[in-house]
């Protein structure tokens, strides 16, 4: 899957590392999710002329996915991507679903993990990167949606990026990184929006409550995973209290 971003003055194509996705199950992709929603709405096949429209339902599924990514420390949210640079490159656009969270950068060609500096320190040390000679990049800095490297690269190195994704769409069917139960939650949200759009208020409330209930379970399960990954050891009394509550 190629991830192309043109929101800045530079345009870099990132390619996602192949990963094992969750089993397709009943909801293999976005089309299967729409079929699930159609079966619950009982209004026939959705299209551009139906109410609600097919495009609207697809959009609500995407919003549900993005809300899932936003409200919890999502354990399936890490993404690995790589890009091949050209000699002299030092400004690289980040993937459009970069979420601004934890990030690590590695020069895989030279087998070196790059140090990430804050922008104020970077700008003070390197006010004009054009004056630096090309070489193996050592230091990185993230400025808005751009990744800056020093020194500018020599040759054509491959850099690897590991980051927290936002849930923003790169393709219209980008739901496979979600466990299937999360895809069902997204369907619940889309049905709630659909019922609200046709003023079926009772059904809308029922599916909204179902979405919120599922979201609560999802957040709790996510917290349990992170608690287990830490060997059930908390770093503070506040984290300990919260973590123990998540085991109930």
N, C-alpha and C positions, 0 to 999 in steps of 0.2 A: 504494500500500500504506500503510495507516495503522498507526502504531506507538503503542500505548497502554500507559502504565505507571501502575499504581496501588500501587506498592510503598512510596510515601511518602505524606505527608499531603496532597499536591497531586497532581492528575491532569491531565496534558497530553497532547494528541494530536499526535504528530509525523507528518508525511507525507513519505515518501521521495521525493526528486527522481527523476524518471524517468531511468533510465540504460540504456545498451545492455548487455544481458546476454549471456552466452556462448551460442553456438549450442546448440540442444537436443541434436542428435546422437542417439545411441542411448538415452541416459539423460536424457530430457527433464525428468523431475520425480521426485518421491519414489515415485510408483506404478511408474514404469519401473525404478527402482532395486530395488524389491521383486521385480519380475518377474525381474530379473537374478539376484537372490539365490535365488529359487525354482528357477531353472534349474540353479544350482550345487548346491543342497541335494538336489534330486531327491526331494522329499517331497510333491509336489503343491502345490496352492494353499493358501497360508497363511490362517488365519482365527483367530477368537477361541478356537476349540476345538482347534487343532492344536498340535503340539509341535515347534519353538517356535511361539509365537503371533505373529500379524501385528503386534500392538502392540509386542511385545518387539523384533522385527526393526526396526521403525521407530525405536524408541528407541535401538537400537545404531547405526543410521545417524546419528542426531543426535549421539550421543556421539563418533563418529568425526569428524564435522564440527567439533565443539567442540575435540577434541584437535588437529586440524589448525590451528585458530586459535590455540591455546595455545602450541604448541611452536616456532613460527617467527614471524619478522617478516613477516607475511602481506601480500604485495603486492596482493592483491585484497580486503583487509579494510577499506578506507576506505569510509565511508558518508556520504551527504549527506541531510539531512532539514531540513524547515522547519516552523515553528509560528507561528500567528497569535495574538498576545497581546491582552489587554484592558487598558484604562486602569487603572493602579494595580498591575498585576502586577509582582512582583519575585522571587517564588519559583516556579520552573518545574521539574517533574519531568523527568529525563533519560530517553531511550529505554531500554527494558529490556535491550538488547544493547550498551549503552555499556560499553566495556572498560577505561576509566580511562587509556588511553594518550594519544597526542597528540590535541589537540582544538583547533579554532578556531571562533570565534563571530562572526557578522556580522549587524548590523542592516541588512537589505537595503532596508528602507523609506527609511532615512536614509543608505544607502550608507556605512556605517561599521563597520570591524572593531573589536571590543571587546577591550580589554586584560584579560587574565586574571590576577587576583591570587591569591596563596596565602591560605588561609583565616585564618591568624593575622594577616596584615597587613590583610585585609579587615575582620575583626571589630574590630581596634583602631581603624581609621578610621571604620567605620560600625557602632557597637554596636547601634543601633536604626534599621533601614532605614525603618521606618514614619514616622520624623521627617523624612525627605527628601521634598522636593517632586517631583511627577511631571515627567518631561522625557524627552529622548532618552537612552537608556542608554549609558553610556560604559565602565563597569567591570563585569566578570563574575567570579564566584567559584564553584567547584564544591565542594559539600559533600555527601559521600556520593553519593546518587543525585538530588541537587537542584542546579539552576543558579540562582544568585542574581544579580540585576542591580541596579546603582545608576546613576542614580536610578530609582525605579519608573517604568514606561513611561507615556507619555501617548499618547492615540489608540489605534490598533490596529496596531502595527508587526509586520512579519514578520521573524523571526530565522532565520538559517540556521546549522545545526550540521554540522561535519565532524568525524568521530571514528572511532576504531578499534572495530570491532564484535567481540563476543566469540564469535559463532557460536551464541548462544542463539536459540531459535526465536521468531519473531514469527508465523509461519504454519507449518503442518505440511509445506508443500512448499518451504520457503525454502532451496533448494540451487542456484538458478540463478546466484548470484554466483560459484559455483565453476566452474573449467574442468572439462570432462567427465572428464578423467583423474583429477581429484580425487574426482569422484563415484564412479568405479570403485574408488578406494582405500577410500572409505567402505563400499562393498559388501563388499570383502575383509574389513574389520574386522567387519562385521555377520555375515558367514558364519563367521568365527572364533568369535565369541560364540555363534552358533547351534549350531555343532558341539560346542562345549564344554558347552552346556546339555543336549545329548542324549548326552553322554559319548562322542562320537566323537573321542577324543583325538588320534589320528594326523592326521586331517583338520584338526582345530582347530589343531594345531601348524603344519601346512603353510600354512594361511591367515594365521595370526599372523605367520609369517616373511614371507609375501608382503606383508602390511600394513606391517610394519616396513621392508621393503626399499623399498616404494613411498613411504613417509613420508620415508625418507632421500633418495631422488631428488628428492622435492618440496622438501625443505629446501635441497638443493644448488641446484636451479633457482631458488628464491627468492633465495638469496644472490647468484647470478649476475646476476639482474635488478637487484638493489640496487647491486651493484658497477658494472654498466654505467651505471646512472642517475647515478652519481657521476663519470662520465667516466673510470673506471678509476683514480681518484685516492683514495688512502687518507689518513686524517687522523692515523694513528699507525702505528708499526712493527708493533704487534700486529694492527691491522686489516689492514695490508698482507699480513702472513703468512697470516692467515685467508682473505683474499680470493683470494690467488694459489692457495691450496690448492683453492678452490672452482672453479677453472678447469680442473682436471685431469679 
